């Protein structure tokens, strides 16, 4: 199974459109969003081309392909306009023999683990790509689609055949890899 993983669109139609182009090129089986889909929140500047209605339209066009967890900037009102569920704090996925815990990162993260967690912990929230290995799990962060921080790129991830690939949103080039096997 091929999974496209992204986080922190924050209502930017410019970067959501680039992500949709990546989706068409990558041809994943599913898309996993790690939260913060429509709004930028009080700590972030407005992202480039802030247009939540355009983001809703783009994502609803592939709603049957999307899995999503709730970010700290997502809310009940967002669920009223999005055609896929967004309000779960986390998701547990088993893909190709890999156990993946997906969450935004503002509640559960590498410092506040889910009970019994072993395998891969996928989080967004920080807007900074990361790989951190712990005794029972590995923390991975795809960075942010629209508001990257600490000098990182606008990015997303692809998971396929046991490998996580971080890709530059603009060029689609791989700039980091983590292999689970």
Secondary structure, 3 states (H helix, E strand, C coil): CCEEEECCCCCEHHHHHHHHHHHHHHCCCEEEECCCCCCCCCCCCCCCCECHHHHHHHHHCCHHHEEECCCCCCCHHHHHHCCCCCCCCEEEEEECCEEEEEECCCCCECCECCCCCCEEEEECCCCCCEEEECCCEEEEECCCCCCCCCCCCCEEEEEECCEEEEEECCCCCEEEEEECC
